[in-house]
Amino acid sequence: MASMIVERLRNEALNLPHAERAELACRLVQSLAGPADPAAARTRGSETLRRLAEAASEDTQVIDRAEFSRYMRERMDQP
């Protein structure tokens, strides 16, 4: 019975417009995460602020994505 319901829901979802499918997928994935952890959110927030402050300092060199990708490819090619 449950598999028939899931199949029907999946078929209906696949017929939704792209934006509505994306919103539904996002909400479904979020529902799997469980309740938010306030301590983890505070840690992420403080880490984000620390990294922003570090990036704003004169001692930090900010590189774009292409340069970072090139750097990582070079490192992975080394033995």
trRosetta pair geometry for C-beta under 8 A, 3 or more apart (Angstrom, degrees):
i j d omega theta_ij theta_ji phi_ij phi_ji
1 4 5.9 -57 -157 30 31 110
1 5 6.8 27 150 -16 65 104
2 5 5.6 -55 -153 36 37 112
2 6 6.3 36 151 -19 69 105
3 6 5.5 -50 -144 38 36 113
3 7 6.1 41 154 -22 65 105
4 7 5.6 -51 -146 36 30 114
4 8 6.4 31 154 -18 63 105
5 8 5.8 -54 -149 36 31 110
5 9 6.3 29 154 -16 65 107
6 9 5.8 -56 -146 39 30 110
6 10 6.1 32 155 -21 65 107
7 10 5.7 -54 -146 35 28 112
7 11 6.4 27 156 -18 63 106
8 11 5.9 -56 -149 37 29 110
8 12 6.3 26 155 -15 64 107
9 12 5.8 -58 -147 40 31 109
9 13 6.0 32 155 -22 66 108
10 13 5.7 -55 -145 36 29 112
10 14 6.3 29 157 -20 64 106
11 14 5.9 -54 -148 34 29 111
11 15 6.9 24 154 -15 61 107
12 15 5.9 -64 -157 36 34 109
12 16 7.3 50 145 -39 63 92
13 16 5.7 -35 -162 1 42 117
13 21 6.2 105 170 -120 82 86
13 24 5.9 -149 -141 114 110 158
14 21 7.3 52 -114 -110 31 130
16 20 4.1 -113 169 94 120 116
16 21 4.7 156 82 -59 111 79
16 24 6.7 92 58 -3 166 140
17 20 4.9 81 60 14 80 106
17 21 7.0 -148 93 -8 36 90
18 21 5.8 -59 -148 35 28 111
18 22 6.3 28 156 -20 65 107
19 22 5.7 -53 -149 35 31 113
19 23 6.5 31 153 -18 64 104
20 23 5.6 -49 -146 36 34 112
20 24 6.3 36 153 -18 65 106
21 24 5.7 -56 -147 39 31 111
21 25 6.1 32 154 -20 66 107
22 25 5.7 -53 -145 37 29 111
22 26 6.3 32 155 -21 63 106
23 26 5.7 -54 -149 34 30 113
23 27 6.4 26 155 -15 64 107
24 27 5.9 -59 -149 39 30 108
24 28 6.2 30 154 -19 66 108
25 28 5.7 -55 -146 37 30 111
25 29 6.3 27 157 -16 65 107
26 29 6.0 -58 -148 38 28 107
26 30 6.2 27 154 -18 64 109
27 30 5.6 -54 -144 38 31 113
27 31 6.3 37 154 -26 64 104
28 31 5.7 -53 -152 29 31 114
28 32 7.1 32 150 -22 61 101
29 32 5.8 -53 -160 26 37 113
29 33 7.3 46 146 -32 64 99
30 33 5.7 -45 -159 14 42 118
33 36 7.9 28 123 -80 119 59
36 40 7.7 -137 179 62 70 108
36 41 6.2 33 168 -47 113 127
37 40 3.9 58 89 13 114 113
37 41 6.6 171 88 -15 59 83
38 41 5.5 -54 -147 36 34 114
38 42 6.4 35 155 -20 67 102
39 42 5.8 -52 -151 34 32 110
39 43 6.4 32 151 -19 65 106
40 43 5.6 -54 -147 37 34 113
40 44 6.3 35 154 -19 67 104
41 44 5.8 -52 -146 37 31 110
41 45 6.3 33 153 -21 63 107
42 45 5.6 -56 -148 37 31 113
42 46 6.3 24 157 -14 66 106
43 46 6.0 -56 -144 39 29 104
43 47 6.1 27 156 -17 64 110
44 47 5.7 -59 -145 41 28 110
44 48 6.2 33 155 -24 65 106
45 48 5.7 -53 -149 33 29 112
45 49 6.5 26 155 -15 63 105
46 49 5.7 -52 -148 38 34 111
46 50 6.3 38 151 -23 66 105
47 50 5.5 -50 -146 35 33 114
47 51 6.4 30 156 -17 65 105
48 51 5.9 -57 -149 38 29 108
48 52 6.3 29 154 -19 64 107
49 52 5.7 -54 -145 36 31 111
49 53 6.3 31 156 -18 65 106
50 53 5.9 -58 -151 37 29 110
50 54 6.3 29 151 -19 64 108
51 54 5.4 -52 -145 37 34 114
51 55 6.2 35 155 -20 66 104
52 55 5.7 -53 -146 36 31 110
52 56 6.4 28 154 -18 64 108
53 56 5.7 -58 -148 37 31 110
53 57 6.8 42 151 -35 63 98
54 57 5.8 -44 -155 14 34 115
54 60 5.4 104 153 -60 74 149
55 60 5.4 -114 -121 108 34 152
55 62 5.8 59 -156 -79 98 116
56 60 7.7 45 38 45 22 129
57 60 5.3 88 67 2 87 103
63 67 4.2 -110 178 89 114 130
63 68 5.4 143 103 -55 116 82
63 71 7.4 54 120 -15 163 140
64 67 5.2 92 57 13 71 102
64 68 7.1 -134 102 -5 35 93
65 68 5.6 -57 -147 38 32 113
65 69 6.2 34 156 -21 67 105
66 69 5.8 -53 -148 35 30 112
66 70 6.4 31 153 -19 63 106
67 70 5.6 -52 -147 36 32 113
67 71 6.3 36 152 -21 65 106
68 71 5.6 -54 -148 36 31 114
68 72 6.3 27 155 -16 66 106
69 72 5.9 -56 -146 38 30 108
69 73 6.3 32 155 -20 65 106
70 73 5.9 -53 -148 35 29 112
70 74 6.5 30 153 -19 63 106
71 74 5.9 -57 -153 35 29 111
71 75 6.5 26 152 -17 64 107
72 75 5.6 -54 -147 37 34 111
72 76 6.3 32 155 -19 67 106
73 76 5.8 -58 -146 37 30 109
73 77 6.4 29 155 -21 64 107
74 77 5.9 -58 -150 34 30 111
74 78 7.0 34 153 -27 62 102
75 78 5.9 -52 -157 23 35 113
